[in-house]
């Protein structure tokens, strides 16, 4: 896990160059014939990348984006009307049966399928109208790391080209070097705080919500630590009832319109005696984890990369094997 996460900067650098021409062609086609909506289709870490995609597409392009439920096709045998939409399918393996069923039904129903997939010879790649290879190479650890970062980078590259956002494109070009620096940031204080924990909340909002979802999954699968990902807004409803003195929370925030609300929440939680760790902002009274300043759409990638280094170390500190979580395999063949 550690070694594969460390490869993410090189993966992103190579991917950006390799996909530049095909993304430029796809972006031109999408501008010429805008879809009525974008529908994401993914599972696991890839679905967390899809959450990031939803916020980026809706905030940068104003196009309605929703998540497909693969079981509608694979279990209930129903094909929703997706004519005139773009289905954005994201997968490391491109082999999960329910994902393939949903994508096949969507394509038959008139959707244009754009596949972000690491395995270029996979069934999903064969179904795609437009293939955007992640180029992450072999990923042997069950816990996805570099393929997740590569998915986020591919989403940013597509949206930057589609929106003709020069600033975002330039920020993405600088991301490989920043990812390398982010991986070296010292989050060891989080290891000391979370080693004895049994439960925690992981909080994000907007572009950071998908990173919180990914972190919660990694806590569970690599560290044996029960973690629940929540929007900063949702925490203020029922889940807040569980927050008590010393309850651990990890909050991610990026430098956009969502940051004031997240930092205010962090301050409130700290005054209640909760054990609050914050990545992405300096909040008095909390444990601040070091982060790098970047474009708001790039900061989530950097936070995820810093988190991966910490999660690997936390897994080892808790006596677990981050590469081989119990009861899990690399390809999850959900029907």
C-alpha positions as CSV (number, residue, x, y, z in Angstrom):
1,X,0.0,0.0,0.0
2,X,2.7,2.4,0.9
3,X,4.8,1.8,-2.2
4,X,1.8,2.0,-4.5
5,X,0.6,5.2,-3.0
6,X,4.1,6.6,-3.4
7,X,3.8,6.0,-7.2
8,X,0.8,8.3,-7.5
9,X,2.7,11.4,-8.6
10,X,4.5,9.6,-11.4
11,X,1.2,7.9,-12.4
12,X,-0.6,11.3,-12.6
13,X,2.2,12.9,-14.6
14,X,2.2,10.1,-17.2
15,X,-1.6,9.9,-17.3
16,X,-2.0,13.7,-18.0
17,X,0.3,13.5,-21.0
18,X,-1.1,10.2,-22.3
19,X,-4.8,11.2,-22.2
20,X,-4.4,14.9,-23.3
21,X,-5.5,14.4,-26.9
22,X,-8.4,12.0,-26.3
23,X,-9.7,14.2,-23.5
24,X,-9.5,17.3,-25.8
25,X,-11.5,15.5,-28.4
26,X,-14.1,14.3,-25.9
27,X,-14.4,17.7,-24.3
28,X,-15.0,19.3,-27.7
29,X,-17.7,16.7,-28.4
30,X,-19.4,17.4,-25.1
31,X,-19.4,21.1,-25.6
32,X,-20.9,20.6,-29.1
33,X,-23.6,18.2,-27.8
34,X,-24.1,18.8,-24.1
35,X,-25.7,15.9,-22.2
36,X,-28.9,16.5,-20.3
37,X,-27.2,15.0,-17.3
38,X,-24.2,13.0,-16.2
39,X,-24.7,9.7,-14.4
40,X,-21.8,8.2,-12.4
41,X,-21.5,4.4,-12.0
42,X,-19.0,2.9,-9.6
43,X,-18.4,0.9,-6.4
44,X,-16.0,1.3,-3.5
45,X,-13.1,3.8,-3.8
46,X,-14.2,4.5,-7.4
47,X,-17.6,5.6,-6.1
48,X,-15.9,8.0,-3.8
49,X,-14.1,9.4,-6.8
50,X,-17.6,9.7,-8.4
51,X,-18.7,11.8,-5.4
52,X,-15.8,14.2,-6.2
53,X,-16.9,14.2,-9.9
54,X,-20.4,15.1,-9.0
55,X,-19.4,18.2,-7.1
56,X,-16.8,19.3,-9.7
57,X,-19.1,18.8,-12.7
58,X,-22.0,20.6,-11.1
59,X,-20.0,23.5,-9.7
60,X,-17.8,24.0,-12.8
61,X,-20.2,23.1,-15.6
62,X,-23.7,23.4,-14.0
63,X,-24.7,20.0,-15.4
64,X,-27.0,17.8,-13.2
65,X,-24.9,14.8,-12.0
66,X,-26.3,11.8,-10.2
67,X,-25.1,8.4,-9.0
68,X,-26.6,5.3,-10.6
69,X,-27.6,2.3,-8.4
70,X,-26.2,-0.7,-10.3
71,X,-28.7,-3.0,-8.5
72,X,-31.5,-1.4,-10.5
73,X,-30.2,-3.2,-13.5
74,X,-28.4,-6.3,-12.1
75,X,-30.9,-7.3,-9.4
76,X,-34.2,-5.6,-10.3
77,X,-33.7,-6.0,-14.1
78,X,-34.9,-2.5,-14.9
79,X,-33.4,-0.1,-17.4
80,X,-33.8,3.6,-16.5
81,X,-34.2,6.0,-19.3
82,X,-30.7,7.4,-19.8
83,X,-31.0,8.7,-23.3
84,X,-29.1,11.9,-23.9
85,X,-26.9,11.4,-20.8
86,X,-23.3,10.7,-20.3
87,X,-22.5,7.7,-18.0
88,X,-19.2,8.2,-16.3
89,X,-18.1,4.7,-15.2
90,X,-15.1,4.5,-12.9
91,X,-13.4,1.3,-12.0
92,X,-9.9,-0.1,-11.2
93,X,-10.6,-3.6,-12.6
94,X,-13.5,-3.0,-15.0
95,X,-14.8,-6.4,-14.1
96,X,-17.5,-6.2,-11.5
97,X,-20.7,-7.9,-12.9
98,X,-23.2,-5.4,-11.5
99,X,-21.2,-2.4,-12.9
100,X,-21.0,-4.0,-16.3
101,X,-24.8,-4.8,-16.3
102,X,-25.6,-1.2,-15.4
103,X,-23.3,0.3,-18.0
104,X,-24.5,-2.2,-20.7
105,X,-28.1,-1.3,-20.0
106,X,-27.3,2.5,-20.0
107,X,-25.5,2.2,-23.4
108,X,-28.4,0.2,-24.9
109,X,-30.7,2.9,-23.6
110,X,-28.9,5.7,-25.5
111,X,-26.3,6.9,-23.0
112,X,-22.8,7.8,-24.0
113,X,-20.4,5.7,-21.8
114,X,-17.1,7.3,-20.7
115,X,-15.0,4.8,-18.8
116,X,-12.2,5.7,-16.4
117,X,-10.6,2.3,-15.9
118,X,-7.2,1.0,-15.0
119,X,-7.4,-2.3,-16.8
120,X,-7.5,-1.3,-20.4
121,X,-8.4,-4.8,-21.7
122,X,-11.3,-5.2,-19.2
123,X,-14.9,-5.8,-20.2
124,X,-15.8,-2.2,-19.0
125,X,-13.2,-0.8,-21.4
126,X,-14.7,-2.7,-24.2
127,X,-18.2,-1.3,-23.5
128,X,-17.0,2.3,-23.5
129,X,-17.7,4.8,-26.2
130,X,-14.8,6.9,-24.8
131,X,-12.0,5.2,-22.8
132,X,-9.8,7.3,-20.4
133,X,-7.1,4.9,-19.1
134,X,-6.0,5.6,-15.6
135,X,-2.6,4.3,-16.3
136,X,-1.9,3.3,-12.7
137,X,-0.3,0.0,-13.6
138,X,-0.6,-3.1,-11.4
139,X,-2.1,-2.4,-8.0
140,X,-1.5,-5.5,-5.8
141,X,-2.7,-4.1,-2.5
142,X,-6.4,-4.7,-1.9
143,X,-6.6,-1.1,-0.7
144,X,-6.8,1.1,-3.8
145,X,-4.5,4.2,-3.6
146,X,-2.8,5.3,-6.8
147,X,-5.8,4.2,-8.9
148,X,-8.0,6.4,-6.7
149,X,-5.7,9.4,-7.1
150,X,-5.5,8.7,-10.8
151,X,-9.3,8.7,-11.0
152,X,-9.5,12.1,-9.4
153,X,-6.8,13.5,-11.7
154,X,-8.6,12.1,-14.8
155,X,-11.9,13.7,-13.6
156,X,-10.2,17.1,-13.1
157,X,-8.5,16.8,-16.5
158,X,-11.8,16.1,-18.2
159,X,-13.7,18.9,-16.4
160,X,-10.9,21.4,-17.0
161,X,-10.9,20.7,-20.7
162,X,-14.8,20.5,-21.0
163,X,-15.2,23.9,-19.1
164,X,-12.1,25.4,-20.9
165,X,-10.9,26.3,-17.5
166,X,-7.3,27.3,-18.1
167,X,-6.6,28.0,-14.4
168,X,-7.7,24.5,-13.3
169,X,-5.7,22.9,-16.1
170,X,-2.6,24.7,-15.0
171,X,-3.2,23.7,-11.4
172,X,-3.5,20.1,-12.4
173,X,-0.3,20.3,-14.3
174,X,1.5,21.2,-11.0
175,X,-0.2,18.4,-9.1
176,X,2.3,15.6,-9.6
177,X,5.0,17.6,-7.8
178,X,2.6,18.6,-5.0
179,X,1.4,15.0,-4.6
180,X,5.0,13.9,-4.0
181,X,5.4,16.6,-1.3
182,X,2.0,15.7,0.3
183,X,3.0,12.1,0.7
184,X,6.0,13.2,2.9
185,X,4.0,15.4,5.3
186,X,4.1,14.3,8.9
187,X,0.8,13.1,10.1
188,X,2.2,11.0,12.9
189,X,0.2,12.9,15.5
190,X,-2.9,11.3,14.0
191,X,-1.4,7.8,14.4
192,X,-0.9,8.5,18.1
193,X,-4.4,9.8,18.5
194,X,-6.2,7.1,16.5
195,X,-4.3,4.0,17.5
196,X,-6.5,3.3,20.5
197,X,-9.8,4.4,18.8
198,X,-12.7,2.1,18.0
199,X,-15.0,4.5,16.2
200,X,-14.7,7.9,14.5
201,X,-16.4,10.3,12.1
202,X,-14.7,11.5,9.0
203,X,-16.1,14.8,7.8
204,X,-15.9,16.7,4.5
205,X,-18.0,18.9,2.4
206,X,-18.4,19.7,-1.3
207,X,-15.3,18.6,-3.2
208,X,-13.9,17.1,0.1
209,X,-16.8,14.8,0.8
210,X,-15.5,12.1,-1.5
211,X,-12.1,12.2,0.3
212,X,-13.9,11.8,3.6
213,X,-15.7,8.7,2.2
214,X,-12.4,7.3,0.9
215,X,-10.7,7.8,4.2
216,X,-13.5,6.2,6.2
217,X,-13.3,3.1,3.9
218,X,-9.5,2.9,4.4
219,X,-9.9,3.1,8.1
220,X,-12.2,0.1,8.0
221,X,-10.4,-2.1,5.6
222,X,-6.8,-1.4,6.5
223,X,-6.9,-0.4,10.2
224,X,-9.9,-2.4,11.5
225,X,-11.3,0.9,12.7
226,X,-15.0,1.6,12.3
227,X,-15.4,5.0,10.6
228,X,-18.4,6.8,9.2
229,X,-18.1,9.5,6.5
230,X,-20.5,12.4,6.8
231,X,-21.0,15.8,5.2
232,X,-20.3,18.6,7.7
233,X,-23.9,19.6,7.2
234,X,-25.3,16.1,7.9
235,X,-23.3,15.8,11.1
236,X,-25.4,18.6,12.6
237,X,-28.5,16.4,12.4
238,X,-28.8,13.0,14.2
239,X,-25.1,11.9,14.1
240,X,-24.2,14.8,16.4
241,X,-25.8,12.9,19.3
242,X,-22.9,10.5,19.4
243,X,-20.2,13.2,19.7
244,X,-19.1,13.3,23.3
245,X,-15.9,14.1,25.2
246,X,-12.8,12.5,23.5
247,X,-14.9,11.2,20.6
248,X,-12.4,11.3,17.6
249,X,-13.3,13.1,14.3
250,X,-11.1,13.8,11.3
251,X,-12.2,16.8,9.2
252,X,-11.0,17.5,5.6
253,X,-11.5,20.9,4.1
254,X,-10.4,22.6,0.9
255,X,-10.0,26.4,0.2
256,X,-13.4,27.1,-1.3
257,X,-16.9,28.3,-0.2
258,X,-17.3,25.2,2.1
259,X,-14.3,26.0,4.3
260,X,-15.9,28.5,6.7
261,X,-18.7,26.0,7.6
262,X,-16.2,23.2,8.2
263,X,-13.9,25.2,10.3
264,X,-16.7,26.6,12.4
265,X,-17.9,23.0,13.0
266,X,-14.4,22.0,14.0
267,X,-14.3,24.8,16.6
268,X,-17.7,23.8,18.0
269,X,-16.7,20.2,18.3
270,X,-13.5,21.1,20.0
271,X,-15.3,23.2,22.6
272,X,-17.5,20.2,23.4
273,X,-14.3,18.2,24.3
274,X,-14.2,16.0,21.2
275,X,-10.8,14.9,19.8
276,X,-10.8,16.9,16.6
277,X,-8.1,16.5,13.9
278,X,-8.3,18.9,10.9
279,X,-6.6,18.6,7.6
280,X,-6.6,21.6,5.3
281,X,-7.0,24.5,7.7
282,X,-5.6,25.8,11.0
283,X,-8.3,25.7,13.6
284,X,-7.5,26.7,17.1
285,X,-8.2,24.1,19.8
286,X,-7.9,21.2,17.3
287,X,-5.0,19.0,16.2
288,X,-4.0,20.5,12.9
289,X,-2.5,18.1,10.3
290,X,-0.1,19.7,7.8
291,X,-1.4,20.3,4.3
292,X,-0.4,22.0,1.1
293,X,-2.2,25.0,-0.4
294,X,-3.3,24.6,-4.0
295,X,-6.3,25.1,-6.2
296,X,-9.5,24.1,-4.4
297,X,-10.1,21.2,-6.8
298,X,-6.5,19.9,-6.4
299,X,-6.3,20.2,-2.6
300,X,-8.6,17.1,-2.1
301,X,-6.1,15.0,-4.1
302,X,-3.2,16.2,-1.9
303,X,-5.2,15.5,1.3
304,X,-6.0,12.0,0.1
305,X,-2.3,11.4,-0.6
306,X,-1.2,12.6,2.8
307,X,-3.9,10.4,4.4
308,X,-2.7,7.3,2.6
309,X,0.7,7.5,4.1
310,X,-0.8,7.9,7.6
311,X,-3.4,5.1,7.1
312,X,-0.7,2.7,6.1
313,X,1.4,3.5,9.2
314,X,-1.7,3.4,11.5
315,X,-2.6,0.0,10.1
316,X,0.8,-1.3,11.1
317,X,0.7,0.4,14.5
318,X,-2.6,-1.4,15.1
319,X,-1.0,-4.8,14.3
320,X,-2.7,-5.2,10.9
321,X,-1.6,-5.9,7.3
322,X,-2.7,-3.0,5.1
323,X,-2.2,-5.0,1.9
324,X,-4.3,-8.0,2.9
325,X,-7.4,-7.0,4.8
326,X,-9.5,-9.9,6.1
327,X,-12.4,-11.2,4.0
328,X,-11.5,-8.9,1.0
329,X,-10.2,-9.5,-2.5
330,X,-8.9,-7.1,-5.1
331,X,-11.8,-7.6,-7.5
332,X,-15.2,-7.5,-5.8
333,X,-17.6,-9.4,-8.1
334,X,-20.9,-8.0,-6.8
335,X,-24.0,-9.2,-8.8
